[in-house]
Amino acid sequence: MPFPFHRIVVPVEFDQSYATALALAKQLAAAADATVHLMHVVAILLTPGEAPSVVVARQDEVKAALEKIAQEQLATTRYQVHIRTGDTARGIVELARDVDADLIVMPTHGRRGLPRFFLGSVAERVVREAPCPVLTVRPPASGDEKGSSVAKAMIKNPPSVSPADTLAQAHALMQRENLLSLPVVADGVLTGIVTDRDIRSQVGHLEDTRVEAAMALGPVSVAPTMPIDEAARLLVKLGVGALPVVENGKLVGLLSTREVIQTLLERSGRD
């Protein structure tokens, strides 16, 4: 199902590998007033002498932990908490089917050794068997990648247009600033994005067509702290040429494929 997504599943392991995936899911949900389905699969591993009631107790503990994560990190985002038992990949896929999800956002390559291999195999199975698109997110590394953030590459305080501006005004601004996309801001709030392609589709009517008639509503935005590698993957996954950068509800930057490529080339040259 194409963007906007309305039901987003986010599997959670309690090792902080979920943080980047959850932050991205929150941004996607905010763009379309979607519901985030936070879930965890409890493995049924009873030791001799343990009763099935032990599994129920574990489920209660996991549910409380998920609720705490949701309350702390999802803020006003609409969410539901789900607990499954058994095989991890199967549980994720079954939940996606049950809630009619149109996107799964999950971490991968967040661990080392055998746990890392296990997590990778889960992600691979989910991608293969899921009934909807799967967006895998690699948590930021603790080394050099910390310096390669969206904030370092983005166009700071980019020019923008309002929904009431004409496409002729937007086109002139794009040419003056050498941009292919412009954020659309109304009353200080990011409401859309208009691209060079949108303008080309209205050639001959630029003077009498307003931006609001051609722009894409509710664009996906990213945070300044997102690693540039993850932003690059998001650009490819969504098939867009630019991502608005938002911090505390305010537009602070614009990241296009041009800045991403330049940053990655510069980093490659240093390696």
N, C-alpha and C positions, 0 to 999 in steps of 0.2 A: 504494500500500500504506500502511495507517495506521501511526502510531507504535506500537511502537518500530521503528526502522530497524535493519537488520542489515548492510547493505552500502552504504557511503556513498562516492561518488566526489567527489574534490576536484581539479579542474584547477589547475595551478600555472603561473604566469608568474613569471619570476625578477626581479620588480620590487617585491616586498613587498606588492603588492595582494592576495596570497593570505592574508596573515596573519590577518585577521579571519575569513575563511571557514574557514580551517583550525582556528582556535580554537573556532569554533562546531561544526564537525564533530567535534572531539575531545570536546566536552561531550555532544553527541548520542550519540556512540559509547560513552562511559562509562556513559550511562544504560541502555544495552541490551547492553553487551558486544559491540559491533558492530566490524566491520572497516572501516578507512578505506583506500580505494583512491586513493593519491596518484598523479597522472599529469601528463604533459606531452606536448604534440604538437610534434614537431620538423618544421619546414617544410623541404621538400626544395628548396633553392635552390642548385644547383651552378653555380659560375662556370666559364667555359670552361677546360678543362684539368684540372678536379677529377674524381676517380674516385669511384665509389659507395662505396669504402672510407671516404671522408671522412664520409659520412653515418653509417656505423657508429661512427666515432670520436666524432662528435657525440652519438650515442645513449649511448655509454659515459660521456661527460662529464656528460650530463644525468642519467643514472641515478645517478651518484655524487653529484651535487648534490641530487637528490631524497632519497637515502638520508641525507644529512647533515641535511636539513630534518626528515625523519621522526625521526631519532635525537634531535635537539635539541628538537623541539616536540611530538612525540606521546608521548614518555616510555613509559609502560606500555601505551598503546593499541595494539591489534593493527592492523597495517597491511600493505599490499602496494604495491609501486612498479611503475608501468606506463609504457612509452614507446610512443608512436604516431608515425607520420610522415604528412605530407600536410596536408589541410585540418583546421583546428583544431576547428571545430564538429562535423564528421563524426567525427573521432577521439574526441571526448568522448562522443558519442551511441553510437558503436559499442562503446566500452569499457563503457558502462552496460549495453548489451544483453548483452555477453559475460560480464560478472560477475553478471548478474541483479540490478543495483543497484536499491534501493528509494528512493534519494534522491541527488540531485546538489547539492552546495553549491559555488557559484562566485561570485567577485567580479564586480562590474560598476561602471561609472562611476568607475573608479579612475585614469583618465588624462585628459589634456587633448588637444585638437586631433584630428588624424587617428588616433593610437593609441587615444584614448578612443572615437572613432566605431567603430573596428574591434572593440574589446572589446565595445561595446554590441551590435554586429551579431552577434557570436559568441553572446552570452548570449541574444539574441532567437531565434536559430536553434535553440539547444539547448533553450530552453523550448518551442519549437514542435514539435521532432522527438523529444525525449527519451521513452523508454519508461517513465519514472517521474517523480515530482514533482521540480521544480527550485527550490531556495531560493537566490535571488540576494542577495548581501550587498554593500553599498556600504562601502568602507573609510572610516574616520573622516576627516573633513576636517581641515586644519591650522589652521582658524580657530576660530569661536565654538563649534562642535560639541564641542570638547574639554571645555568646561565642562559640557556636558549629558550626564553619565554616569549609569549606573544607581546608582552610589554616592550621588549627590546627591538622587535621587528615592525610593529604596527605604525601606521601613520597617526601621530598623536593629534587629538582635537581636529578631526577631519571636517571638511566643509560638509554641509548638509542642506537639504531643501525641505520645504513644508509640503503637505498634501495639496495645498491650494496653489502652489507655484505651477507655472506651465512647464510643459516638457521642453519648450524652447529655452526657458531659463535654466532648467536642469542640464540641457545639452551644452549650453554656453559655459556653465560652471565646470562640467566634466572636461571640456576642451581646455579651459584655462588652467585647471589643476592637474591635467593629464591623468584622469581617472576613468575607469570603466564602470564604476558603481558609486552611488551616493546614498548614504543613509537618509531616511525620511523621518523627520522629527516634528512632533506636534506637542505644544505646551511642555517642552523639555523632555518628552518621552519618545523613545524610539518606537515607531509604529510600522515601518516598512523599509524597503530598499528598492531603488530604481536603478536599472542597469542600461548600458549602452544598447543591449539587445532590445530591451523594452522600448527605447526611444526609436530605434530603427524600424520597429514594427508599426510606428505611427508617423512615418515620414509623410510630409504633406499636411499634417494636422498638428504640428508641434505647438503652434501659437494658440490654438483653441482647445487643446487637450491638457487637462490638469494632471499633475503627478499622481494623484490618488486613483485616477482611472487606469493607470498602467503599472503601478508599483506592486511588488509582492508584499503581502501583509505578513506580519509576525515573523520576521526573519530570525533564523537561529543566530544567537550571539554567543560570544565566548568571553571568558574572564582574562584579564591581563596576565594572570599567573599561570595560565595553561601552557604546558610545554609546546614549543613550536612544532614538534613532530606530531603531536596529537591534533593540533590545528590543521596541519597538512592532511592528515588522514580524514578529518572531518570535511574539509573542502572537497576531497575526492568522493567520499561517501555520499554527500548531499548533492554533488554535481553543481556546485555554485562557484563563482569566481571571487567572492569576497565575504568576509564575516565581520559584522560590527563587533566592537569590543565594548563591553558594558561593565561598569564597576559601581556598586551601590545604586543601581537603577539609572545611572547617568552614562551617556555615550562618551567614551574617552578615546576611542581609536577606531581604525579600520584596518583590517588585515586582508590583503588580497594575495592571489597566487604569486604576484610579482615579488612582494616582500618575502614570502615564504621561500621561493626559489633562491632569491639573493642570499637570505640567511643561511640556508642549507649549503649553498655553494661556498660561502665564506667559511663555514665551519669545516666543510670537507677540505678546503685548502689549508686549514690549520692542522688537520689530523695527519 
